[in-house]
């Protein structure tokens, strides 16, 4: 079975991108958020922010969530 990357609603801060990445590679979300923040700072903010916005539009939401509400599949 292929593991899929999703934006996760449960435990998200902004849009669930970092939470989804953390679940996908099975590490703590705090590490992902720190790496993303450092990447954003060291690239002059532009690249980190643009990449995050791109991820919001490219990575699909976790199945079972519609308008922030969990529904049965």
Residue frames relative to the residue before (quaternion, step in Angstrom):
aa qw qx qy qz dx dy dz
X 1.0000 0.0000 0.0000 0.0000 0.00 0.00 0.00
X 0.3859 -0.7307 0.5257 0.2019 3.56 -0.94 0.94
X 0.3654 -0.7130 0.5604 0.2098 3.54 -0.94 0.97
X 0.1683 -0.8088 0.5587 0.0734 3.61 -0.84 0.96
X 0.4030 -0.7006 0.5464 0.2198 3.52 -1.20 0.70
X 0.0317 0.7926 -0.6057 0.0620 3.56 -0.83 1.06
X 0.4476 -0.5939 0.5703 0.3488 3.54 -1.32 0.31
X 0.2687 -0.8006 0.5229 0.1153 3.57 -0.70 1.11
X 0.3834 -0.7400 0.5136 0.2039 3.57 -0.89 0.97
X 0.7002 0.4739 -0.2709 0.4601 3.57 0.96 -0.88
X 0.8270 0.1654 -0.1507 0.5158 3.60 -0.48 1.19
X 0.4352 0.7187 -0.4503 0.3021 3.57 1.23 0.16
X 0.3493 -0.7035 0.5741 0.2313 3.57 -1.29 0.41
X 0.7956 0.1385 -0.0730 0.5853 3.60 0.81 -0.97
X 0.8226 -0.1335 0.1198 0.5396 3.56 0.29 -1.23
X 0.6025 -0.6102 0.3433 0.3832 3.60 1.23 0.09
X 0.3906 0.7374 -0.4757 0.2782 3.60 1.25 0.13
X 0.7054 0.4553 -0.2756 0.4682 3.61 0.73 -1.01
X 0.6326 0.5267 -0.3288 0.4630 3.59 1.01 -0.76
X 0.6550 0.5104 -0.3030 0.4677 3.57 1.00 -0.83
X 0.6469 0.5075 -0.3127 0.4757 3.58 0.99 -0.83
X 0.6490 0.5236 -0.3149 0.4532 3.58 0.97 -0.85
X 0.6660 0.4807 -0.3032 0.4832 3.58 0.95 -0.82
X 0.6396 0.5508 -0.3226 0.4284 3.58 1.02 -0.79
X 0.7828 0.2793 -0.1630 0.5316 3.59 0.91 -0.88
X 0.4345 -0.7658 0.3990 0.2559 3.55 1.37 0.29
X 0.5272 0.5550 -0.4793 0.4293 3.57 0.70 1.16
X 0.6872 -0.4845 0.3483 0.4143 3.55 -1.31 0.25
X 0.5262 -0.6648 0.4378 0.2993 3.57 -0.93 0.92
X 0.5782 0.5940 -0.3785 0.4118 3.60 1.11 -0.58
X 0.6286 0.5287 -0.3344 0.4620 3.59 1.02 -0.74
X 0.6472 0.5094 -0.3132 0.4728 3.59 0.94 -0.86
X 0.6703 0.5014 -0.3042 0.4548 3.59 0.90 -0.90
X 0.6502 0.5043 -0.3163 0.4721 3.60 1.01 -0.77
X 0.6441 0.5068 -0.3218 0.4741 3.59 0.94 -0.84
X 0.6592 0.5021 -0.3118 0.4648 3.59 0.93 -0.89
X 0.6533 0.5090 -0.3186 0.4612 3.60 0.93 -0.84
X 0.6632 0.4912 -0.3098 0.4722 3.61 0.92 -0.85
X 0.6258 0.5295 -0.3312 0.4672 3.58 0.99 -0.82
X 0.6604 0.5123 -0.3017 0.4587 3.58 0.94 -0.91
X 0.6732 0.4948 -0.2960 0.4631 3.59 0.90 -0.90
X 0.7371 0.4475 -0.2418 0.4449 3.59 0.81 -1.01
X 0.6889 0.4244 -0.2959 0.5077 3.61 1.20 -0.24
X 0.5983 -0.6033 0.3560 0.3890 3.57 1.20 0.37
X 0.6209 -0.6034 0.2935 0.4052 3.57 1.21 0.67
X 0.6356 0.5835 -0.3479 0.3668 3.61 0.87 -0.85
X 0.7147 0.4659 -0.2731 0.4444 3.61 0.71 -1.07
X 0.6600 0.5132 -0.3162 0.4484 3.60 0.92 -0.82
X 0.6766 0.4840 -0.2887 0.4740 3.55 0.97 -0.86
X 0.6544 0.5037 -0.3111 0.4704 3.59 0.93 -0.87
X 0.6563 0.5082 -0.3100 0.4635 3.59 0.94 -0.86
X 0.6390 0.5195 -0.3264 0.4640 3.60 0.99 -0.80
X 0.6616 0.4960 -0.3076 0.4707 3.59 0.90 -0.91
X 0.6283 0.5239 -0.3323 0.4694 3.59 1.02 -0.78
X 0.6532 0.5162 -0.3130 0.4570 3.60 0.96 -0.83
X 0.6067 0.5574 -0.3535 0.4431 3.58 1.05 -0.72
X 0.7335 0.4150 -0.2372 0.4831 3.58 0.96 -0.84
X 0.7022 0.4780 -0.2714 0.4526 3.61 1.08 -0.64
X 0.7169 0.4161 -0.2530 0.4989 3.61 0.87 -0.93
X 0.3777 -0.7474 0.4964 0.2287 3.62 -0.68 1.03
X 0.5678 -0.5737 0.4622 0.3673 3.55 -1.27 0.41
X 0.6228 -0.5440 0.4138 0.3808 3.52 -1.23 0.53
X 0.4895 -0.6634 0.4659 0.3212 3.62 -0.85 0.87
X 0.7145 0.4304 -0.3238 0.4466 3.55 -1.07 0.70
X 0.6850 0.4160 -0.2838 0.5265 3.60 1.27 -0.10
X 0.0418 0.7698 -0.6349 0.0492 3.53 -0.85 1.03
X 0.8424 -0.0720 -0.0121 0.5339 3.56 -0.66 1.16
X 0.7302 -0.4560 0.2312 0.4532 3.56 0.94 0.95
X 0.6537 0.4787 -0.3078 0.4987 3.59 1.26 0.06
X 0.3948 -0.7083 0.5305 0.2468 3.56 -0.94 0.90
X 0.0674 -0.7902 0.6088 0.0195 3.56 -0.91 0.93
X 0.5595 -0.5865 0.4612 0.3610 3.54 -1.20 0.48
X 0.4709 -0.6860 0.4813 0.2757 3.55 -1.06 0.76
